[in-house]
Amino acid sequence: MEIIFATHNPNKTKEIKSQLGSNFSVKSLSEIGFTDEIQETETTLIGNAFLKVRAIYKATGKNCFADDTGLEVEVLDGAPGVYSARYAGEACNPEDNIDKLLNALKEKSNRKAQFRTVVALILDGKEYSFEGVCKGEILEQRRGKEGFGYDPIFKPNGYDRSFAQMTIEEKTEISHRGLAVKKLVEFLLN
């Protein structure tokens, strides 16, 4: 089955393709030549996921899915949350976001956090959603070189390594996106 993943992010695409395997032909927006900018204007993860998937479905008429992910830090009342990708401003990069978050937590002892992903799917014109959550904590400094985004400072519960110190297979097994996509795959295969 061919399905479009509504992202230009090559790291996300790599993770998803490794998880979906040979049952699906996953195409990213770059791979289908979709270059329009989809503004994430919703205030919730599920809202942004559906905004993206509806835009792609409207443009292509093909089965597609999109995700939106947020890092939710308990002591910051769930921030950066839906604004995780642009936490340090519109023109920021992942390093800027990490620096801002570490600075915000400098004097805090509670470092509990969770990554939450919502996957929105349009399959044969019908809408579905799936959610995955990975609980953990924010480290005081970066650890590891793998992954992307906040991975160097997020340590999942039950592990002594950050996401950035894990292989893609290890991370996918326990990550928020991995768990949400696992639900997506189970749904698509049944």
N, C-alpha and C positions, 0 to 999 in steps of 0.2 A: 504494500500500500504506500502510495506517495502522500506525504504530508508536509506542509510548509511550517517551519518554525519561525515565528515572527520576531527575528532578531538579526542584527548585523554583528553581534558579538561573537568572534571566532572561538573564544574560550567556552562560552555557554554551548555553542553548537557542537564543539568537540565532546563536552561532557554528555550532552543529550544523545549524540550519535553512538557513543560507546555504550550507553544504557539501552537504547532501542534496538540495537543489533540489526541483523539482516532481515528481520520481518518487515522493516519499514525503510523506505527511501526518504530520508529527511533532507529537505532543502532549506537553507537559510535564505533570508531576504537578498543577500548578496548573490547567492547562487541562482536565484530566479531573476536577477536584474532589477529588483524593486529598490528604487533610490529615494522615494518620497520620505520626508521626515514625518514621523508620527509623534506629535506632542503628547507627553504624558501629563495631562491636565487634571486627572482625577485625584481625589484626596485619600483613596484607599488602594491597597494592592489589587484587590479583585476588580475595582473600577478601572485601573490602568491596564490590567491584563485583558479585560474585555474590550476596552477601547482599542488596543492594538490588534487583537484578533478580528474584531469586526471590520476594521479598516482593511486588513489583508483579504478577508473573505469577500468584502465588497469589491475590491480591486481585481481579484483573481477568480472568484467563484469556486476555489478549491478548498478541500479540507485543510485546516490549519490550527495551530495552537500558539499561545503566547504565554509568557510568564512575567510576573513582577515579583521582586524579592525585596525584603527590607530586613535590616538589622535593627532589632528592638532591644534597647538597653533599659533595664528595669529602673535604675536610679535616675534616668533621664526621661521618665514617663513615656517610654517606648520610642524615643527619638534614637537615631535619625528616621527610622521607620520607612514610610513611603518615599521619603526624600533622601534615602541612603546614597544613591548614585550622585547626587548633587548637594550633599550635606555642606560642603565648604563653598558652595556657590555654583552658578551655572557653568562657568568655564574651568571648574576644578578638575583634578585628576585623582585617581585612587590614593596617591600618597598624601595629597592635601586633605582628603576625607579622614584618613587614618590619623594624621597629625591633629586635626581638629577634635576628633573623638578622644584621643589620648589626653589632650589638653583638658577637655571637659571632665575627664575622669581622674585627673591628677590628684585631687584631694579626697577622692571617694574610696571607701573600703568595699562597698557593694559593687561588684563588677559583673553581676549576673546579666546575661543577655540571651537572646535567641534570634536565630535566622528563621524567617518565615517566607515561604514561596507559595504563590497561588498560580496555578496553571489554568488558563481558560482555553477551551476547545470548541471549535465549531466543526461538527462532523455531519455531513449530509444536511446542512442547514439548521441543525439543532445545537443548542448551547449547553455545555457542561463545565464544571470546575472541580479542581482537586487541590488539596492543600498539604503541605509538608512543613514540619517544624523541627528544628534542631536546637536544643537548649545547650548552653555552655556559659563561658565567661570571657571577658575581654582581658587579654594579657597586658602587662605593663609596657612591653616592648615587642617589636616585630620578631617573629621566629619563622624561618623557612623561606624558600624561594618559589615554591610551586603555587598553583592556583591563581587567583586574581581578587581584586577588590579588597575586602577586609580580611581575607583568609590569613594573612600573617599575624593578626592579633586576636583571632577567634579560636578558642580551645573548647571543643565539644566536651560535654560531661562524660566522664568515664575514660578519658584519654589524657595522656601527658604531652601531647603534641598539638600544634596548631593545624588548621586545615592546610596551611602552606607547607607543612612538613610531611603531608600525606601524599601517597600516589593518587592519581585520578580515580582509580578503582576503589581505594580505601575511602576516599572522601565521598564518592557517589553512593556507597553502601549506606552511609549514615547521614548524609547532608539533607537539608531542607529541600533542595531542588531534586535530589535523588529520590527522596521519599514521595514527593508530589508526582514526579515522573513515573515512579513505580506504580502508583495508583492509575495514572493515565494509561500506561502500558497494559495493566490488567484489564482495564475497561476496553481498550481497543482490541485486545485478543479475545474478548468474550462477547 
